[in-house]
Amino acid sequence: MNITFDEQQLMSLYNTGTREGLLVELAEMRGYLAADETELRKLTDSAIQKLTEMSDAEYEALDLFPDFEKEDTDAE
């Protein structure tokens, strides 16, 4: 499963330790998005779709720790 950097970061922020828990958290967060937050909505939808399609074993193999250093270098 090809997870983008942005999807991985989003999943890291809402990770509960289980695939099902993460799906619940992302769905709940999505409900709070404003109508103009289309980019975040698309990113969330993509992450939810990929999580739904993967197995628990594939989820457990993901490295879901935020990479703040990568984000900081991207901003420069």
N, CA, C and O atoms as a Tripos MOL2 file, in Angstrom:
@<TRIPOS>MOLECULE
protein
  304   303    76     0     0
PROTEIN
NO_CHARGES

@<TRIPOS>ATOM
      1 N           0.8610   -1.1830    0.0000 N.3       1 MET1
      2 CA          0.0000    0.0000    0.0000 C.3       1 MET1
      3 C           0.8970    1.2330    0.0000 C.2       1 MET1
      4 O           1.7980    1.3450    0.8310 O.2       1 MET1
      5 N           0.6610    2.1370   -0.9080 N.am      2 ASN2
      6 CA          1.4650    3.3400   -1.0440 C.3       2 ASN2
      7 C           0.8360    4.4780   -0.2410 C.2       2 ASN2
      8 O          -0.1590    5.0710   -0.6570 O.2       2 ASN2
      9 N           1.4330    4.7720    0.9150 N.am      3 ILE3
     10 CA          0.9590    5.8440    1.7940 C.3       3 ILE3
     11 C           1.8420    7.0650    1.5440 C.2       3 ILE3
     12 O           3.0670    6.9670    1.6160 O.2       3 ILE3
     13 N           1.2370    8.2000    1.2540 N.am      4 THR4
     14 CA          2.0140    9.4230    1.0330 C.3       4 THR4
     15 C           2.5250    9.9600    2.3690 C.2       4 THR4
     16 O           2.0380    9.5830    3.4350 O.2       4 THR4
     17 N           3.5140   10.8440    2.2870 N.am      5 PHE5
     18 CA          4.0520   11.4670    3.4970 C.3       5 PHE5
     19 C           2.9530   12.1990    4.2590 C.2       5 PHE5
     20 O           2.8600   12.0800    5.4810 O.2       5 PHE5
     21 N           2.1160   12.9590    3.5410 N.am      6 ASP6
     22 CA          1.0510   13.7150    4.2050 C.3       6 ASP6
     23 C           0.0300   12.7920    4.8630 C.2       6 ASP6
     24 O          -0.4470   13.0760    5.9620 O.2       6 ASP6
     25 N          -0.3070   11.6910    4.1970 N.am      7 GLU7
     26 CA         -1.2370   10.7240    4.7950 C.3       7 GLU7
     27 C          -0.6280   10.1080    6.0480 C.2       7 GLU7
     28 O          -1.3100    9.9310    7.0580 O.2       7 GLU7
     29 N           0.6590    9.7840    5.9750 N.am      8 GLN8
     30 CA          1.3380    9.2000    7.1250 C.3       8 GLN8
     31 C           1.3490   10.1760    8.3100 C.2       8 GLN8
     32 O           1.1280    9.7770    9.4530 O.2       8 GLN8
     33 N           1.6040   11.4340    8.0290 N.am      9 GLN9
     34 CA          1.6190   12.4310    9.1010 C.3       9 GLN9
     35 C           0.2300   12.5890    9.7230 C.2       9 GLN9
     36 O           0.1030   12.6910   10.9430 O.2       9 GLN9
     37 N          -0.8050   12.6100    8.8890 N.am     10 LEU10
     38 CA         -2.1730   12.7130    9.3900 C.3      10 LEU10
     39 C          -2.5080   11.5050   10.2550 C.2      10 LEU10
     40 O          -3.0680   11.6490   11.3410 O.2      10 LEU10
     41 N          -2.1650   10.3210    9.7730 N.am     11 MET11
     42 CA         -2.4230    9.1050   10.5420 C.3      11 MET11
     43 C          -1.6570    9.1130   11.8600 C.2      11 MET11
     44 O          -2.1640    8.6480   12.8800 O.2      11 MET11
     45 N          -0.4390    9.6410   11.8370 N.am     12 SER12
     46 CA          0.3670    9.7160   13.0580 C.3      12 SER12
     47 C          -0.2880   10.5960   14.1120 C.2      12 SER12
     48 O          -0.2690   10.2740   15.3000 O.2      12 SER12
     49 N          -0.8630   11.6980   13.6760 N.am     13 LEU13
     50 CA         -1.4870   12.6320   14.6100 C.3      13 LEU13
     51 C          -2.7310   12.0640   15.2810 C.2      13 LEU13
     52 O          -3.0240   12.3930   16.4300 O.2      13 LEU13
     53 N          -3.4590   11.2190   14.5730 N.am     14 TYR14
     54 CA         -4.7250   10.6800   15.0900 C.3      14 TYR14
     55 C          -4.6320    9.2080   15.4870 C.2      14 TYR14
     56 O          -5.6410    8.5860   15.8210 O.2      14 TYR14
     57 N          -3.4260    8.6580   15.4500 N.am     15 ASN15
     58 CA         -3.2310    7.2350   15.7330 C.3      15 ASN15
     59 C          -3.6340    6.8780   17.1640 C.2      15 ASN15
     60 O          -3.2280    7.5390   18.1200 O.2      15 ASN15
     61 N          -4.4290    5.8360   17.2910 N.am     16 THR16
     62 CA         -4.8500    5.3460   18.6110 C.3      16 THR16
     63 C          -4.1550    4.0450   18.9800 C.2      16 THR16
     64 O          -4.3020    3.5500   20.0970 O.2      16 THR16
     65 N          -3.3990    3.4930   18.0390 N.am     17 GLY17
     66 CA         -2.7320    2.2290   18.2670 C.3      17 GLY17
     67 C          -3.3910    1.0670   17.5520 C.2      17 GLY17
     68 O          -2.8220   -0.0230   17.4810 O.2      17 GLY17
     69 N          -4.5930    1.2880   17.0170 N.am     18 THR18
     70 CA         -5.2640    0.2460   16.2370 C.3      18 THR18
     71 C          -5.7980    0.8570   14.9420 C.2      18 THR18
     72 O          -6.0980    2.0490   14.8720 O.2      18 THR18
     73 N          -5.9040    0.0180   13.9350 N.am     19 ARG19
     74 CA         -6.4350    0.4860   12.6430 C.3      19 ARG19
     75 C          -7.8760    0.9630   12.8000 C.2      19 ARG19
     76 O          -8.2440    2.0260   12.3000 O.2      19 ARG19
     77 N          -8.6910    0.1690   13.5000 N.am     20 GLU20
     78 CA        -10.0960    0.5420   13.6890 C.3      20 GLU20
     79 C         -10.2230    1.8410   14.4890 C.2      20 GLU20
     80 O         -11.0560    2.6890   14.1690 O.2      20 GLU20
     81 N          -9.4080    1.9960   15.5170 N.am     21 GLY21
     82 CA         -9.4370    3.2230   16.3120 C.3      21 GLY21
     83 C          -9.0490    4.4420   15.4970 C.2      21 GLY21
     84 O          -9.6530    5.5070   15.6290 O.2      21 GLY21
     85 N          -8.0410    4.2810   14.6560 N.am     22 LEU22
     86 CA         -7.6060    5.3780   13.7890 C.3      22 LEU22
     87 C          -8.7000    5.7450   12.7990 C.2      22 LEU22
     88 O          -8.9310    6.9250   12.5370 O.2      22 LEU22
     89 N          -9.3730    4.7470   12.2500 N.am     23 LEU23
     90 CA        -10.4880    5.0180   11.3320 C.3      23 LEU23
     91 C         -11.5790    5.8230   12.0250 C.2      23 LEU23
     92 O         -12.1270    6.7590   11.4430 O.2      23 LEU23
     93 N         -11.8950    5.4670   13.2600 N.am     24 VAL24
     94 CA        -12.9200    6.1950   14.0210 C.3      24 VAL24
     95 C         -12.4830    7.6350   14.2500 C.2      24 VAL24
     96 O         -13.2720    8.5600   14.0570 O.2      24 VAL24
     97 N         -11.2300    7.8340   14.6600 N.am     25 GLU25
     98 CA        -10.7260    9.1850   14.9400 C.3      25 GLU25
     99 C         -10.7120   10.0520   13.6790 C.2      25 GLU25
    100 O         -11.0930   11.2220   13.7290 O.2      25 GLU25
    101 N         -10.2780    9.4920   12.5620 N.am     26 LEU26
    102 CA        -10.2480   10.2650   11.3200 C.3      26 LEU26
    103 C         -11.6590   10.6240   10.8630 C.2      26 LEU26
    104 O         -11.8970   11.7380   10.3960 O.2      26 LEU26
    105 N         -12.5870    9.6920   10.9930 N.am     27 ALA27
    106 CA        -13.9770    9.9690   10.6070 C.3      27 ALA27
    107 C         -14.5660   11.0580   11.4940 C.2      27 ALA27
    108 O         -15.2950   11.9270   11.0170 O.2      27 ALA27
    109 N         -14.2510   11.0090   12.7840 N.am     28 GLU28
    110 CA        -14.7660   12.0380   13.6980 C.3      28 GLU28
    111 C         -14.1630   13.4040   13.3630 C.2      28 GLU28
    112 O         -14.8810   14.4030   13.3050 O.2      28 GLU28
    113 N         -12.8550   13.4490   13.1450 N.am     29 MET29
    114 CA        -12.1880   14.7010   12.7990 C.3      29 MET29
    115 C         -12.7610   15.2760   11.5110 C.2      29 MET29
    116 O         -12.9630   16.4850   11.3980 O.2      29 MET29
    117 N         -13.0200   14.4020   10.5400 N.am     30 ARG30
    118 CA        -13.5610   14.8390    9.2550 C.3      30 ARG30
    119 C         -14.8880   15.5680    9.4290 C.2      30 ARG30
    120 O         -15.1860   16.5040    8.6860 O.2      30 ARG30
    121 N         -15.6780   15.1470   10.3980 N.am     31 GLY31
    122 CA        -16.9600   15.7780   10.6660 C.3      31 GLY31
    123 C         -16.8460   17.2150   11.1590 C.2      31 GLY31
    124 O         -17.8170   17.9680   11.0930 O.2      31 GLY31
    125 N         -15.6750   17.6030   11.6520 N.am     32 TYR32
    126 CA        -15.4560   18.9650   12.1500 C.3      32 TYR32
    127 C         -14.8750   19.8990   11.1000 C.2      32 TYR32
    128 O         -14.7290   21.0950   11.3500 O.2      32 TYR32
    129 N         -14.5400   19.3680    9.9250 N.am     33 LEU33
    130 CA        -13.9240   20.2090    8.9010 C.3      33 LEU33
    131 C         -14.9310   21.1920    8.3200 C.2      33 LEU33
    132 O         -16.0940   20.8600    8.0900 O.2      33 LEU33
    133 N         -14.4550   22.4040    8.0890 N.am     34 ALA34
    134 CA        -15.2810   23.4350    7.4640 C.3      34 ALA34
    135 C         -15.3870   23.1480    5.9690 C.2      34 ALA34
    136 O         -14.5690   22.4180    5.4100 O.2      34 ALA34
    137 N         -16.3800   23.7140    5.3430 N.am     35 ALA35
    138 CA        -16.6240   23.4800    3.9130 C.3      35 ALA35
    139 C         -15.4360   23.8800    3.0460 C.2      35 ALA35
    140 O         -15.2120   23.2790    1.9960 O.2      35 ALA35
    141 N         -14.6680   24.8870    3.4710 N.am     36 ASP36
    142 CA        -13.5480   25.3540    2.6570 C.3      36 ASP36
    143 C         -12.2490   24.5750    2.8920 C.2      36 ASP36
    144 O         -11.2260   24.8840    2.2810 O.2      36 ASP36
    145 N         -12.2820   23.5800    3.7620 N.am     37 GLU37
    146 CA        -11.0910   22.7740    4.0380 C.3      37 GLU37
    147 C         -11.0480   21.5530    3.1060 C.2      37 GLU37
    148 O         -10.9350   20.4110    3.5510 O.2      37 GLU37
    149 N         -11.1420   21.8300    1.8180 N.am     38 THR38
    150 CA        -11.2510   20.7580    0.8300 C.3      38 THR38
    151 C          -9.9830   19.9170    0.7240 C.2      38 THR38
    152 O         -10.0650   18.7040    0.5360 O.2      38 THR38
    153 N          -8.8280   20.5340    0.8400 N.am     39 GLU39
    154 CA         -7.5740   19.7870    0.7320 C.3      39 GLU39
    155 C          -7.4310   18.7870    1.8850 C.2      39 GLU39
    156 O          -7.0560   17.6340    1.6710 O.2      39 GLU39
    157 N          -7.7290   19.2340    3.0940 N.am     40 LEU40
    158 CA         -7.6620   18.3380    4.2460 C.3      40 LEU40
    159 C          -8.7350   17.2580    4.1570 C.2      40 LEU40
    160 O          -8.5040   16.1210    4.5670 O.2      40 LEU40
    161 N          -9.8870   17.5980    3.6360 N.am     41 ARG41
    162 CA        -10.9600   16.6120    3.4500 C.3      41 ARG41
    163 C         -10.5140   15.5170    2.4640 C.2      41 ARG41
    164 O         -10.7360   14.3320    2.7110 O.2      41 ARG41
    165 N          -9.8880   15.9170    1.3540 N.am     42 LYS42
    166 CA         -9.3940   14.9460    0.3710 C.3      42 LYS42
    167 C          -8.3130   14.0580    0.9730 C.2      42 LYS42
    168 O          -8.3040   12.8460    0.7570 O.2      42 LYS42
    169 N          -7.4080   14.6600    1.7260 N.am     43 LEU43
    170 CA         -6.3410   13.9060    2.3720 C.3      43 LEU43
    171 C          -6.9150   12.9010    3.3680 C.2      43 LEU43
    172 O          -6.4830   11.7500    3.4170 O.2      43 LEU43
    173 N          -7.8790   13.3400    4.1500 N.am     44 THR44
    174 CA         -8.5230   12.4640    5.1310 C.3      44 THR44
    175 C          -9.2640   11.3360    4.4440 C.2      44 THR44
    176 O          -9.1680   10.1840    4.8670 O.2      44 THR44
    177 N          -9.9980   11.6460    3.3960 N.am     45 ASP45
    178 CA        -10.7270   10.6160    2.6490 C.3      45 ASP45
    179 C          -9.7770    9.5800    2.0740 C.2      45 ASP45
    180 O         -10.0600    8.3820    2.1170 O.2      45 ASP45
    181 N          -8.6520   10.0320    1.5380 N.am     46 SER46
    182 CA         -7.6670    9.1250    0.9720 C.3      46 SER46
    183 C          -7.0800    8.2190    2.0540 C.2      46 SER46
    184 O          -6.9330    7.0160    1.8430 O.2      46 SER46
    185 N          -6.7480    8.7880    3.2000 N.am     47 ALA47
    186 CA         -6.1980    7.9980    4.3010 C.3      47 ALA47
    187 C          -7.2210    6.9820    4.7940 C.2      47 ALA47
    188 O          -6.8750    5.8290    5.0480 O.2      47 ALA47
    189 N          -8.4690    7.3980    4.9310 N.am     48 ILE48
    190 CA         -9.5290    6.4860    5.3800 C.3      48 ILE48
    191 C          -9.6970    5.3480    4.3840 C.2      48 ILE48
    192 O          -9.8280    4.1920    4.7870 O.2      48 ILE48
    193 N          -9.6950    5.6530    3.0970 N.am     49 GLN49
    194 CA         -9.8470    4.6140    2.0850 C.3      49 GLN49
    195 C          -8.7080    3.5960    2.1710 C.2      49 GLN49
    196 O          -8.9450    2.3880    2.1340 O.2      49 GLN49
    197 N          -7.4830    4.0840    2.2860 N.am     50 LYS50
    198 CA         -6.3330    3.1870    2.3490 C.3      50 LYS50
    199 C          -6.3630    2.3450    3.6220 C.2      50 LYS50
    200 O          -6.0410    1.1570    3.5830 O.2      50 LYS50
    201 N          -6.7430    2.9430    4.7430 N.am     51 LEU51
    202 CA         -6.8420    2.1880    5.9950 C.3      51 LEU51
    203 C          -7.9200    1.1170    5.9100 C.2      51 LEU51
    204 O          -7.7520    0.0160    6.4360 O.2      51 LEU51
    205 N          -9.0150    1.4360    5.2550 N.am     52 THR52
    206 CA        -10.1160    0.4860    5.0950 C.3      52 THR52
    207 C          -9.6840   -0.7060    4.2520 C.2      52 THR52
    208 O         -10.0870   -1.8390    4.5160 O.2      52 THR52
    209 N          -8.8710   -0.4510    3.2450 N.am     53 GLU53
    210 CA         -8.4520   -1.5070    2.3240 C.3      53 GLU53
    211 C          -7.3040   -2.3630    2.8510 C.2      53 GLU53
    212 O          -7.0770   -3.4590    2.3380 O.2      53 GLU53
    213 N          -6.5750   -1.8910    3.8650 N.am     54 MET54
    214 CA         -5.4240   -2.6570    4.3490 C.3      54 MET54
    215 C          -5.8120   -3.5940    5.4850 C.2      54 MET54
    216 O          -6.8380   -3.4180    6.1420 O.2      54 MET54
    217 N          -4.9770   -4.5760    5.6920 N.am     55 SER55
    218 CA         -5.1870   -5.5240    6.7920 C.3      55 SER55
    219 C          -4.5990   -4.9480    8.0810 C.2      55 SER55
    220 O          -3.8550   -3.9680    8.0560 O.2      55 SER55
    221 N          -4.9430   -5.5670    9.1920 N.am     56 ASP56
    222 CA         -4.3670   -5.1430   10.4660 C.3      56 ASP56
    223 C          -2.8490   -5.3420   10.4620 C.2      56 ASP56
    224 O          -2.1170   -4.5360   11.0360 O.2      56 ASP56
    225 N          -2.3760   -6.4080    9.8200 N.am     57 ALA57
    226 CA         -0.9360   -6.6600    9.7370 C.3      57 ALA57
    227 C          -0.2270   -5.5510    8.9460 C.2      57 ALA57
    228 O           0.8560   -5.1080    9.3280 O.2      57 ALA57
    229 N          -0.8390   -5.1090    7.8520 N.am     58 GLU58
    230 CA         -0.2620   -4.0050    7.0690 C.3      58 GLU58
    231 C          -0.2410   -2.7250    7.8970 C.2      58 GLU58
    232 O           0.7280   -1.9680    7.8470 O.2      58 GLU58
    233 N          -1.3040   -2.4820    8.6560 N.am     59 TYR59
    234 CA         -1.3680   -1.3010    9.5220 C.3      59 TYR59
    235 C          -0.2400   -1.3440   10.5530 C.2      59 TYR59
    236 O           0.4490   -0.3480   10.7710 O.2      59 TYR59
    237 N          -0.0610   -2.4980   11.1790 N.am     60 GLU60
    238 CA          0.9550   -2.6230   12.2260 C.3      60 GLU60
    239 C           2.3660   -2.4340   11.6820 C.2      60 GLU60
    240 O           3.2760   -2.1010   12.4410 O.2      60 GLU60
    241 N           2.5610   -2.6370   10.3950 N.am     61 ALA61
    242 CA          3.8710   -2.4510    9.7760 C.3      61 ALA61
    243 C           4.1710   -0.9780    9.4580 C.2      61 ALA61
    244 O           5.3070   -0.6350    9.1340 O.2      61 ALA61
    245 N           3.1620   -0.1170    9.5500 N.am     62 LEU62
    246 CA          3.3540    1.3090    9.2590 C.3      62 LEU62
    247 C           4.1570    1.9760   10.3710 C.2      62 LEU62
    248 O           4.0470    1.6020   11.5390 O.2      62 LEU62
    249 N           4.9580    2.9590   10.0000 N.am     63 ASP63
    250 CA          5.7090    3.7640   10.9610 C.3      63 ASP63
    251 C           4.9000    5.0360   11.2030 C.2      63 ASP63
    252 O           5.0420    6.0240   10.4830 O.2      63 ASP63
    253 N           4.0520    4.9940   12.2270 N.am     64 LEU64
    254 CA          3.1450    6.1230   12.4620 C.3      64 LEU64
    255 C           3.6270    7.0220   13.6000 C.2      64 LEU64
    256 O           2.9580    7.1920   14.6200 O.2      64 LEU64
    257 N           4.8060    7.5850   13.3860 N.am     65 PHE65
    258 CA          5.3420    8.5680   14.3000 C.3      65 PHE65
    259 C           5.5690    9.8370   13.4900 C.2      65 PHE65
    260 O           6.2120    9.7870   12.4410 O.2      65 PHE65
    261 N           5.0510   10.9800   13.9570 N.am     66 PRO66
    262 CA          5.1990   12.2190   13.1820 C.3      66 PRO66
    263 C           6.6670   12.5280   12.9010 C.2      66 PRO66
    264 O           7.5060   12.3900   13.7910 O.2      66 PRO66
    265 N           6.9830   12.9390   11.6940 N.am     67 ASP67
    266 CA          8.3340   13.2810   11.2910 C.3      67 ASP67
    267 C           8.4190   14.7960   11.1640 C.2      67 ASP67
    268 O           8.3260   15.3490   10.0690 O.2      67 ASP67
    269 N           8.5960   15.4550   12.3080 N.am     68 PHE68
    270 CA          8.6030   16.9130   12.3220 C.3      68 PHE68
    271 C           9.8550   17.4810   11.6610 C.2      68 PHE68
    272 O           9.8210   18.5940   11.1370 O.2      68 PHE68
    273 N          10.9610   16.7360   11.6760 N.am     69 GLU69
    274 CA         12.1730   17.2210   11.0250 C.3      69 GLU69
    275 C          11.9590   17.3220    9.5230 C.2      69 GLU69
    276 O          12.3660   18.3160    8.9220 O.2      69 GLU69
    277 N          11.3430   16.3440    8.9030 N.am     70 LYS70
    278 CA         11.0650   16.3800    7.4560 C.3      70 LYS70
    279 C          10.1810   17.5680    7.1290 C.2      70 LYS70
    280 O          10.4070   18.2710    6.1450 O.2      70 LYS70
    281 N           9.1610   17.7910    7.9690 N.am     71 GLU71
    282 CA          8.2520   18.9190    7.7530 C.3      71 GLU71
    283 C           9.0030   20.2340    7.8330 C.2      71 GLU71
    284 O           8.7550   21.1340    7.0310 O.2      71 GLU71
    285 N           9.9370   20.3650    8.8080 N.am     72 ASP72
    286 CA         10.6910   21.6010    8.9580 C.3      72 ASP72
    287 C          11.6000   21.8580    7.7600 C.2      72 ASP72
    288 O          11.7400   23.0060    7.3390 O.2      72 ASP72
    289 N          12.2160   20.8300    7.2060 N.am     73 THR73
    290 CA         13.0830   21.0290    6.0600 C.3      73 THR73
    291 C          12.2910   21.3470    4.8100 C.2      73 THR73
    292 O          12.7840   22.0450    3.9240 O.2      73 THR73
    293 N          11.0510   20.8370    4.7250 N.am     74 ASP74
    294 CA         10.2010   21.1650    3.5850 C.3      74 ASP74
    295 C           9.8180   22.6400    3.5650 C.2      74 ASP74
    296 O           9.6020   23.2180    2.5000 O.2      74 ASP74
    297 N           9.7360   23.2480    4.7490 N.am     75 ALA75
    298 CA          9.3060   24.6400    4.8590 C.3      75 ALA75
    299 C          10.4060   25.6120    4.4390 C.2      75 ALA75
    300 O          10.1250   26.7710    4.1330 O.2      75 ALA75
    301 N          11.6400   25.1540    4.4230 N.am     76 GLU76
    302 CA         12.7620   26.0540    4.1130 C.3      76 GLU76
    303 C          12.8760   26.3730    2.6640 C.2      76 GLU76
    304 O          13.7730   27.1160    2.2650 O.2      76 GLU76
@<TRIPOS>BOND
     1     1     2 1
     2     2     3 1
     3     3     4 2
     4     3     5 am
     5     5     6 1
     6     6     7 1
     7     7     8 2
     8     7     9 am
     9     9    10 1
    10    10    11 1
    11    11    12 2
    12    11    13 am
    13    13    14 1
    14    14    15 1
    15    15    16 2
    16    15    17 am
    17    17    18 1
    18    18    19 1
    19    19    20 2
    20    19    21 am
    21    21    22 1
    22    22    23 1
    23    23    24 2
    24    23    25 am
    25    25    26 1
    26    26    27 1
    27    27    28 2
    28    27    29 am
    29    29    30 1
    30    30    31 1
    31    31    32 2
    32    31    33 am
    33    33    34 1
    34    34    35 1
    35    35    36 2
    36    35    37 am
    37    37    38 1
    38    38    39 1
    39    39    40 2
    40    39    41 am
    41    41    42 1
    42    42    43 1
    43    43    44 2
    44    43    45 am
    45    45    46 1
    46    46    47 1
    47    47    48 2
    48    47    49 am
    49    49    50 1
    50    50    51 1
    51    51    52 2
    52    51    53 am
    53    53    54 1
    54    54    55 1
    55    55    56 2
    56    55    57 am
    57    57    58 1
    58    58    59 1
    59    59    60 2
    60    59    61 am
    61    61    62 1
    62    62    63 1
    63    63    64 2
    64    63    65 am
    65    65    66 1
    66    66    67 1
    67    67    68 2
    68    67    69 am
    69    69    70 1
    70    70    71 1
    71    71    72 2
    72    71    73 am
    73    73    74 1
    74    74    75 1
    75    75    76 2
    76    75    77 am
    77    77    78 1
    78    78    79 1
    79    79    80 2
    80    79    81 am
    81    81    82 1
    82    82    83 1
    83    83    84 2
    84    83    85 am
    85    85    86 1
    86    86    87 1
    87    87    88 2
    88    87    89 am
    89    89    90 1
    90    90    91 1
    91    91    92 2
    92    91    93 am
    93    93    94 1
    94    94    95 1
    95    95    96 2
    96    95    97 am
    97    97    98 1
    98    98    99 1
    99    99   100 2
   100    99   101 am
   101   101   102 1
   102   102   103 1
   103   103   104 2
   104   103   105 am
   105   105   106 1
   106   106   107 1
   107   107   108 2
   108   107   109 am
   109   109   110 1
   110   110   111 1
   111   111   112 2
   112   111   113 am
   113   113   114 1
   114   114   115 1
   115   115   116 2
   116   115   117 am
   117   117   118 1
   118   118   119 1
   119   119   120 2
   120   119   121 am
   121   121   122 1
   122   122   123 1
   123   123   124 2
   124   123   125 am
   125   125   126 1
   126   126   127 1
   127   127   128 2
   128   127   129 am
   129   129   130 1
   130   130   131 1
   131   131   132 2
   132   131   133 am
   133   133   134 1
   134   134   135 1
   135   135   136 2
   136   135   137 am
   137   137   138 1
   138   138   139 1
   139   139   140 2
   140   139   141 am
   141   141   142 1
   142   142   143 1
   143   143   144 2
   144   143   145 am
   145   145   146 1
   146   146   147 1
   147   147   148 2
   148   147   149 am
   149   149   150 1
   150   150   151 1
   151   151   152 2
   152   151   153 am
   153   153   154 1
   154   154   155 1
   155   155   156 2
   156   155   157 am
   157   157   158 1
   158   158   159 1
   159   159   160 2
   160   159   161 am
   161   161   162 1
   162   162   163 1
   163   163   164 2
   164   163   165 am
   165   165   166 1
   166   166   167 1
   167   167   168 2
   168   167   169 am
   169   169   170 1
   170   170   171 1
   171   171   172 2
   172   171   173 am
   173   173   174 1
   174   174   175 1
   175   175   176 2
   176   175   177 am
   177   177   178 1
   178   178   179 1
   179   179   180 2
   180   179   181 am
   181   181   182 1
   182   182   183 1
   183   183   184 2
   184   183   185 am
   185   185   186 1
   186   186   187 1
   187   187   188 2
   188   187   189 am
   189   189   190 1
   190   190   191 1
   191   191   192 2
   192   191   193 am
   193   193   194 1
   194   194   195 1
   195   195   196 2
   196   195   197 am
   197   197   198 1
   198   198   199 1
   199   199   200 2
   200   199   201 am
   201   201   202 1
   202   202   203 1
   203   203   204 2
   204   203   205 am
   205   205   206 1
   206   206   207 1
   207   207   208 2
   208   207   209 am
   209   209   210 1
   210   210   211 1
   211   211   212 2
   212   211   213 am
   213   213   214 1
   214   214   215 1
   215   215   216 2
   216   215   217 am
   217   217   218 1
   218   218   219 1
   219   219   220 2
   220   219   221 am
   221   221   222 1
   222   222   223 1
   223   223   224 2
   224   223   225 am
   225   225   226 1
   226   226   227 1
   227   227   228 2
   228   227   229 am
   229   229   230 1
   230   230   231 1
   231   231   232 2
   232   231   233 am
   233   233   234 1
   234   234   235 1
   235   235   236 2
   236   235   237 am
   237   237   238 1
   238   238   239 1
   239   239   240 2
   240   239   241 am
   241   241   242 1
   242   242   243 1
   243   243   244 2
   244   243   245 am
   245   245   246 1
   246   246   247 1
   247   247   248 2
   248   247   249 am
   249   249   250 1
   250   250   251 1
   251   251   252 2
   252   251   253 am
   253   253   254 1
   254   254   255 1
   255   255   256 2
   256   255   257 am
   257   257   258 1
   258   258   259 1
   259   259   260 2
   260   259   261 am
   261   261   262 1
   262   262   263 1
   263   263   264 2
   264   263   265 am
   265   265   266 1
   266   266   267 1
   267   267   268 2
   268   267   269 am
   269   269   270 1
   270   270   271 1
   271   271   272 2
   272   271   273 am
   273   273   274 1
   274   274   275 1
   275   275   276 2
   276   275   277 am
   277   277   278 1
   278   278   279 1
   279   279   280 2
   280   279   281 am
   281   281   282 1
   282   282   283 1
   283   283   284 2
   284   283   285 am
   285   285   286 1
   286   286   287 1
   287   287   288 2
   288   287   289 am
   289   289   290 1
   290   290   291 1
   291   291   292 2
   292   291   293 am
   293   293   294 1
   294   294   295 1
   295   295   296 2
   296   295   297 am
   297   297   298 1
   298   298   299 1
   299   299   300 2
   300   299   301 am
   301   301   302 1
   302   302   303 1
   303   303   304 2
@<TRIPOS>SUBSTRUCTURE
     1 MET1         2 RESIDUE 1 A MET
     2 ASN2         6 RESIDUE 1 A ASN
     3 ILE3        10 RESIDUE 1 A ILE
     4 THR4        14 RESIDUE 1 A THR
     5 PHE5        18 RESIDUE 1 A PHE
     6 ASP6        22 RESIDUE 1 A ASP
     7 GLU7        26 RESIDUE 1 A GLU
     8 GLN8        30 RESIDUE 1 A GLN
     9 GLN9        34 RESIDUE 1 A GLN
    10 LEU10       38 RESIDUE 1 A LEU
    11 MET11       42 RESIDUE 1 A MET
    12 SER12       46 RESIDUE 1 A SER
    13 LEU13       50 RESIDUE 1 A LEU
    14 TYR14       54 RESIDUE 1 A TYR
    15 ASN15       58 RESIDUE 1 A ASN
    16 THR16       62 RESIDUE 1 A THR
    17 GLY17       66 RESIDUE 1 A GLY
    18 THR18       70 RESIDUE 1 A THR
    19 ARG19       74 RESIDUE 1 A ARG
    20 GLU20       78 RESIDUE 1 A GLU
    21 GLY21       82 RESIDUE 1 A GLY
    22 LEU22       86 RESIDUE 1 A LEU
    23 LEU23       90 RESIDUE 1 A LEU
    24 VAL24       94 RESIDUE 1 A VAL
    25 GLU25       98 RESIDUE 1 A GLU
    26 LEU26      102 RESIDUE 1 A LEU
    27 ALA27      106 RESIDUE 1 A ALA
    28 GLU28      110 RESIDUE 1 A GLU
    29 MET29      114 RESIDUE 1 A MET
    30 ARG30      118 RESIDUE 1 A ARG
    31 GLY31      122 RESIDUE 1 A GLY
    32 TYR32      126 RESIDUE 1 A TYR
    33 LEU33      130 RESIDUE 1 A LEU
    34 ALA34      134 RESIDUE 1 A ALA
    35 ALA35      138 RESIDUE 1 A ALA
    36 ASP36      142 RESIDUE 1 A ASP
    37 GLU37      146 RESIDUE 1 A GLU
    38 THR38      150 RESIDUE 1 A THR
    39 GLU39      154 RESIDUE 1 A GLU
    40 LEU40      158 RESIDUE 1 A LEU
    41 ARG41      162 RESIDUE 1 A ARG
    42 LYS42      166 RESIDUE 1 A LYS
    43 LEU43      170 RESIDUE 1 A LEU
    44 THR44      174 RESIDUE 1 A THR
    45 ASP45      178 RESIDUE 1 A ASP
    46 SER46      182 RESIDUE 1 A SER
    47 ALA47      186 RESIDUE 1 A ALA
    48 ILE48      190 RESIDUE 1 A ILE
    49 GLN49      194 RESIDUE 1 A GLN
    50 LYS50      198 RESIDUE 1 A LYS
    51 LEU51      202 RESIDUE 1 A LEU
    52 THR52      206 RESIDUE 1 A THR
    53 GLU53      210 RESIDUE 1 A GLU
    54 MET54      214 RESIDUE 1 A MET
    55 SER55      218 RESIDUE 1 A SER
    56 ASP56      222 RESIDUE 1 A ASP
    57 ALA57      226 RESIDUE 1 A ALA
    58 GLU58      230 RESIDUE 1 A GLU
    59 TYR59      234 RESIDUE 1 A TYR
    60 GLU60      238 RESIDUE 1 A GLU
    61 ALA61      242 RESIDUE 1 A ALA
    62 LEU62      246 RESIDUE 1 A LEU
    63 ASP63      250 RESIDUE 1 A ASP
    64 LEU64      254 RESIDUE 1 A LEU
    65 PHE65      258 RESIDUE 1 A PHE
    66 PRO66      262 RESIDUE 1 A PRO
    67 ASP67      266 RESIDUE 1 A ASP
    68 PHE68      270 RESIDUE 1 A PHE
    69 GLU69      274 RESIDUE 1 A GLU
    70 LYS70      278 RESIDUE 1 A LYS
    71 GLU71      282 RESIDUE 1 A GLU
    72 ASP72      286 RESIDUE 1 A ASP
    73 THR73      290 RESIDUE 1 A THR
    74 ASP74      294 RESIDUE 1 A ASP
    75 ALA75      298 RESIDUE 1 A ALA
    76 GLU76      302 RESIDUE 1 A GLU
